[in-house]
C-alpha cells in the first residue's frame, strides 16, 4: 500500500512539475514574441497607421495572426472565423455571408488573388480592395445590383486560384472573375497540378493550427526554427535558388498557361475574365517615400522586380484569350507619400486607389450589362 501511495505521489509531483515547466515556457514565449513582433513594429514604423494607437496596431496584428488557413488541396481559409478586423464566412471567403443561389438581377464579381487582394492588415472588411470597389459601385450607381466577393487568400498563386475557382467558386455563378496576380507567383515555389487527398495528415494540420491560437509556445517554436534554418542550414540561399532567372521564366510561363486554359475553358464560357498584374514597389514611376526606399534597399536579395517585364509581356499575350487584361503597376505613380509597407502590400489608401482604378476599367462592362 505504501508503495502505491509513493507511486501516486511521484506521478502527482511529476505532473505538477510538467505543468509548471510548460507554463514557464509559455510565459517566455509571450515575452520573446512580443519583443520580436515584426508585424506590430513594422506597421507602426511605416507611418501608415499613424491615426491609430500603438495598442490598436498590436491588436490588428493579433487578429490577422489568428486567422487559420490551409495549403492543401489549394490555399484556402477555415470557414466561420471572426475577429474585430476580419470575418471569414461559412464559404471560406472574406466578408459577410453570401447566398449561393444568386439573384437573377445581381451582377456578381469574384476577386481572386493573394494576401494583397485579401487585404492583409486592413482594419475591416470594407477597407480591402473588394470592399472599396463595392462601396464605389453602390455610391455612384445606386441602380446597379452588383455584388463584389473577396476570394483572396494569403500566399495564393495561380495554382491555388485556378483550383479554387474551378472546384468551389464557379458554383456561385459569377458574371465576372477578376484576377489580381503578380508577386506570389514570382516569390513562390513551382507547384505542379497534383491531386491532393484530404487524408489524415491534413486533419492533423487542421487540429494543430486551431490549437496554435491558444498557446504562444507553438509560435515560438516556429520562430526558433526559422532562426535555425537561416543561421545554421543556410536556408536563405535555398530560398534564393527559386528566384534564379531560369526558375522565374518557368514560373511566368506556367502562370500564363494556367490563365489561358481557364479563359478558353468551356465551363467558363460566357463569363467576363479580367487578368491584372498588381502594383509592386519599384515598378512604375512612383517616387519612393523614406520608408519605401528603406524597404527597397533592405530587400534587394528577394526583390523580383526584374522579372516583371517578362510577366507583363505574358499578360499582353493573354489579351487574345481573356476578356480583358490590366497592367495596374502604375496606379501609384502620382503619389509621393508612403503607399507600400513592404514590396507588395499596401495600406488602406493604396487599396482605395487600386479599387478606384479597377472601377474605371470595368465600368463600361457594368454599364453595358445593366443597359
N, C-alpha and C positions, 0 to 999 in steps of 0.2 A: 504493500500500500504506500509505504514511504517512497519507494522508487517511482511509482506512478505520479505521486504528488510532485516529486522532483522534476520529472519529465514535463509535467504540466507547467510548472513554474518556469522551466527553461524555455519552453515554447512561448509562453506569455511574455517573458522578458525579451526574447528574440524578436517577437512581433512588435513590441513597443520600440525597440531599438531601430527596427526597419522603418517604422512609421516616422520616427524622429529623423533618421537619415534622409528619407525621401522628402520630408518637409524642409530640411536644411537645403537640399539640392534645389527644391522648388523656389525657395526664397532667394538663393544665389542666382538662379535663372532669371527671376524677375528683376533683380538689381542689375545684372550684367546686360540683359536685353534692353532695359530702359536706358542705360548709358550708351549702348551701341545702336540705338534706334535710328537708322539712316533715313527711314521714311519721315519720321517726326522732324528731325533736324534739317533734312534736305528740303522738305516742303516749306518749312518756316524760313530757311535761309534764302530760298528763291525769291521771296517777296510776293509771290502770287496769292498768298493767304494773309496779307498784312491787315486786312479788315477784320480778321478773326483773331481770337485769343490763342495763345500757345496751347492751352489746355484743349481747345476745340480741335486744333490740328492733330493733337495727340489722339483724341478720341476718334477722329476721322481715320487715322492710320489703323487704329484698333478695329474699327468697323470693317475696313476693307481686308485686313489680315484675317479676319474671322470667317470670311466667305469661303465656302467649300466648293472646289471644282475637281474634275477627274480628267485623266488623259486618255482613257480608252472607253469605247472604240474610237472616239474622237473627243476632242476637248469640249466639255460641257459642264454646266453648273448643276449642283444639287438643287432640286426644286424646293420651293417653300422655305426660303431664308429671308430674314428681315432684320435690319439694324436701323439706327436713326438715319443713316445716309443711303442705304441700299436696300432694295426689295427685289428678290427673285421670286417670280410667281410659280404656280404649280406646273407650268410647262418648261421651267428652267430658263426663262427669259427675264431680262431686267425690266421691271415696271409692274403696273397693275395687272390684274387678271385679264385674260383675253378669251373671248368666245371662239372656240374652234370653228363653229359654223359662222361664216361671215355674212353680214347683212348684204343683200344684193346691191344696195346703193353705196356701199363702202368701197373706197379705193384703198387697198392695203399695201403698205410698203414695208418690206423686211430689210433691215440694215445689218449686213454681215461684216465682221471684222474682228480684230483682237481687242486688247485692253483699251486702245485709243477710242474705238467705237463704243465699247462697253462703258467707258467714262471713268477710268481709274482716278480716284480721289475727287470726283465731282461731289459737291456737298449734298446733292439729292438727285433723284432720277430725272428730274426736269432739266437739270443743268448739264446733261450729256448732249452729244450731237443730235441724237434722235429726239431728245426732249425739246431742245431748242427748235428743231425743224418742225415738230408737231405744233408747237406754240405759234410759230411764224405763219404756218399754213392756216391755222384757225383764226389768227388775228387778221390776216389780210384777205382771207377768202372764207368768210363765215358760211357760205352756201356749199362749200366743198366738204364732203364727208370723207375725210382721209384719216387713216389710222397708221401711225408710224411705230414699228415694232423693233426694239433693240435686241438683236441676236448676237451682240458682241460677247466674246469670251476671252479671258486672259490667255495670251500665248497662242491663240488660234492662228493657223496658217491656212493656205488654200486647201491643203489636205483635209483639215478639220472642217472648214467651211463648206466644201463641196459635199462631204459626207453628211454633215448636219442638215444641209439644205435638202438633199435627196431623201434622207431617212426620216426626218422629223418635220421640217418646215414647210414642205410643199403641201402637207395636209391642211395648212392654214389658208391655202388658196390665195397667195399673194398676187397682186397685179404687177408690182414692181419688185425686183430684187436688186438692192443697192450694195455693192461690194466696196469696202474701204480697206485696201491692202497696201503692202509695201514692205515695211520693216521686218515683220515677223518671218516672212518667207526668206528674207536675206539673212537674218540672225540665226535661224533655227537649223537643226539637223534636217537632212533629207528624209522624208517619210515615204515609204512605199505603200501602195494601196493594198494593205494586208487586211484580211477579215479577222478581226479580234473576236474572241469568245468571251461572253460575260461569265467567266469562271470564278472559282473560289478565291484566287488571288485578288481579283477586283473587289470582291466583297470585303476582304480583309483591309484593302486600301480605304474603302468607304468608312469602315468602323474606325480605323486609325485616324483618319482626318477629322472625324467627328470628336474623337477623344482629345485631339490636339487643342481644341478651343477651350478646354478646361484646365490644361496643365502647360505651363511655360517650359517645363523641362524638355519636352519634345522639340520645341523651337530652339532651345539652347543646343541640343544635340545636333540639329541641322546646322546651326551657326558654327559650331566647332568642326563639323565635318567639312564645311566649305573652307575653313582655315587650313585644315589638314590637307585637303585636296590641292589647295592653291600653293601652300608653302612647302609641302613635303613631296607630293606626287606631281607637281608642276602642271596642275590641271589647266592653268591659263594657256599654256602652249597647245594643249589638246583642243581647247575651245577655238583657238585661232586657226587650227587646221581647216575647220569648216568654213572659214572666211577666205580661203585661197581662191584665186581667180577661176580655176577650173570648177571648183565646187559652186561658186556664185553663178557661173554661166549655166551650169546644170540645173540649179535651183530655179533660175529665172525662166529657163525653157520649160521646165516642168510646171511652173506657175501658169505660164501662158497656155500650155496644153490642157491643163485641168479646166480652166475657164472657157477655153474654146470648145471643149467637149460638152460643157454644161450649156453653153449658148446654142449649140447645134442639137442638143438633146430633144427628142420628140416630146418627152414629158414636160419640158419647159416651154414648148411651143405656145406662142400667143402671149407670153409674159414679157414685160419690159425688163431687160437686164442691163444694168449700168455698172461698169467696172471702172473703179477710180484708183489712183495712186495717191496716198495720203501725204501730207507735208512731212518734211524731215529737216532737222536743223542743219543748215548749210546748203540745202537745195533750194534754188530760187535766189532772190536778191534781197532778202531781209537783212537789215543792219542788226548785228548782234548787240544785245544788252550786255552789261558786265557779267551777269550770271550766265547767260548763254555762251559767251566767249569762254568762260571758265569750264563749262560743261564740254564744249567742243575740244578744248585743249587737253582735258583730263581723260577723254575717251577716244583718243586717236587710234589706239590699237584695235578697238572693236567698231570703229566708225565704218559704216557700209555705204557712205555717200558716193564713193567711187563707182559703185555698181548701179546707181540709179539711172544713168543714161541708157544702159542696156535694158533696164526694166521698163523705162518709158518707151523705148523703141519697140519692145514686145507689146506694150499697151496699144500702140498705134496699129499693130497688126491685128489686134482683136476687133478693130472697127468693122471689119468685114463679116464678123460672126455675131457680135453682140449688138444690142440696141444702141448703146452709147458708151463712149469711153471718156474719162475725165482726168486730166492732169491737175491735181489740186496743190501741187508743190509750191506754187507762187501765191497762195492765199494770203500769206502774212507779209508780202513784200513791202507794203506801205506802212508797216508798224515797227517802230524802233523799240518800243517797250518790251519787257520780258513776256514772251508767249510760251516758250518751251520750258519745262523744268528738267527734262533730260533730252536725249537725242530725238525722241519720237513722241513723247507725251506732252500735252499742253494743258494749260489751266482752263477755267470755265470761259473766260473771254475768248480764248482760242477755239473752244468748242462752238461758241456762238458764231464766230467768224466763218468757221467751216460750214455750219448749218445754213448760214445766210448764202454762202456761195453755192451750196448744193441746191438750195431753194431756187436760186436764179437759173440754174442749169436745167432743173426738172420741171419748172413751172409750165413751160409750153406743153409738155406731155400731160400734166394735170389739167390744164385748161382745155386741151383737145378732148380729153376723156369726158369732162363734165359738160362740155358743149354738145 
